[in-house]
Amino acid sequence: MRPLIAAIDLSAIRHNYAVAKRCAPGREAFAVVKANAYGHGVREVVSVLHGEADGFAVACLEEAAEVRALDDQTRILLLEGCFEAVEYQLAAQLGLDVVVQGSEQAAALLAAPLSRPLNVWLKLDSGMHRLGFGEDELRHCHARLKGAPQVAELNLISHFACADLRGHELNERQLESFLGLLELDFDRRSLANSAAILTMPAAHMDWVRPGIMLYGASPFADISAHELGLKPAMSLSAKLIAVREVAMGESVGYGATWEAARPSRIGTVSCGYADGYPRHAPSGTPVIVNGQRVPLAGRVSMDMLAVDLTDLPSAVVGDPVELWGAQLPVDELAAACGTIGYELLTKVTARVPRRYLA
Ligand SMILES: Cc1ncc(COP(=O)(O)O)c(C=O)c1O
């Protein structure tokens, strides 16, 4: 068997959910499990949070149906709403909460013959300019939807563009825009993602929406997950499958981009970009071999990558390698590669077996 697994510590996810709830006392939380629970496996994550999470949030009806099959009671929020008119009927059958983010969605909802009314979350474009109604449009839509037979609860939702940048002036403007609409009669309100849960109590409202923090990664570039009291859920682990001596001046890997500046020992690791390790990781990116940091050497291949073991002479074939996890935070690898932990976690590919620790 190929020595590469993503080990997922489900108790860490429970712990991190509890951290989110402690940060926002008395509020309810939609655990965000879109994109296969940020790569961790939606079935296992929903199961471990069953009875604990107040609800779950997903990106589309297909993801919602998967969650509903695991939990027939919980609230499930469709964050982008329905993409086609027929989906409102399916959403009603599944008992979903739906975002309505534009006039086309509002019209389709009002035209839909539903088996039961839906909890609707009107989305305010408070400044991100991706989805949602402007303030005036939202007032208008509120008037149209309030009391409509398709609508059970009528709720307000918005999303921060810069909550990960503490003190960014847009945060304050978005919060003010949201607060300015609370004079309307809404049943529930939701604004905070992980970053706002952790640092903006004024944005907690009724329901918070923790995503990345559940998986033990930090939304902030300058505060580590450890400092936030979060536990990493995923460790991507491989092995050394070959070790060789390389003479000074010889190169390693495709494109011969890494050249030995001294007689070197090179280890080959059973993980590559087809597993989700970023191909653009530069030489020097840290990799953990036998608990020690060693630098990546040369380009990442599809199924393998190389590390410079010259300063770790004890390393031999079969030794354990961690690409990220408890010993190397995914956020640190992401920073070295010019990306974010979210991208690395969600891009672990289907061929990497997930192994779950309870
Ligand atoms: C609307 C919405 N709410 C909440 C979240 C969760 O965000 P985070 O993972 O930063 O906590 C997301 C994720 O992208 C989102 O799109």
The ligand as an SDF file (V2000), in Angstrom:
LIG
                    3D

 16 16  0  0  0  0  0  0  0  0999 V2000
  -21.0090   32.6520    3.7850 C   0  0  0  0  0  0  0  0  0  0  0  0
  -19.9380   31.9580    4.5720 C   0  0  0  0  0  0  0  0  0  0  0  0
  -20.0480   31.8780    5.9040 N   0  0  0  0  0  0  0  0  0  0  0  0
  -19.1220   31.2810    6.6680 C   0  0  0  0  0  0  0  0  0  0  0  0
  -17.9910   30.7040    6.0940 C   0  0  0  0  0  0  0  0  0  0  0  0
  -16.9420   30.0940    6.9700 C   0  0  0  0  0  0  0  0  0  0  0  0
  -15.7810   30.8810    6.9230 O   0  0  0  0  0  0  0  0  0  0  0  0
  -14.4690   30.4810    7.7250 P   0  0  0  0  0  0  0  0  0  0  0  0
  -14.0200   29.1960    7.1470 O   0  0  0  0  0  0  0  0  0  0  0  0
  -13.5190   31.5890    7.4310 O   0  0  0  0  0  0  0  0  0  0  0  0
  -14.8740   30.3660    9.1440 O   0  0  0  0  0  0  0  0  0  0  0  0
  -17.8320   30.7640    4.7090 C   0  0  0  0  0  0  0  0  0  0  0  0
  -16.6510   30.1890    4.0970 C   0  0  0  0  0  0  0  0  0  0  0  0
  -16.1490   30.5590    3.0890 O   0  0  0  0  0  0  0  0  0  0  0  0
  -18.8340   31.4080    3.9210 C   0  0  0  0  0  0  0  0  0  0  0  0
  -18.7270   31.5000    2.5940 O   0  0  0  0  0  0  0  0  0  0  0  0
  1  2  1  0
  2  3  1  0
  2 15  2  0
  3  4  2  0
  4  5  1  0
  5  6  1  0
  5 12  2  0
  6  7  1  0
  7  8  1  0
  8  9  2  0
  8 10  1  0
  8 11  1  0
 12 13  1  0
 12 15  1  0
 13 14  2  0
 15 16  1  0
M  END
$$$$
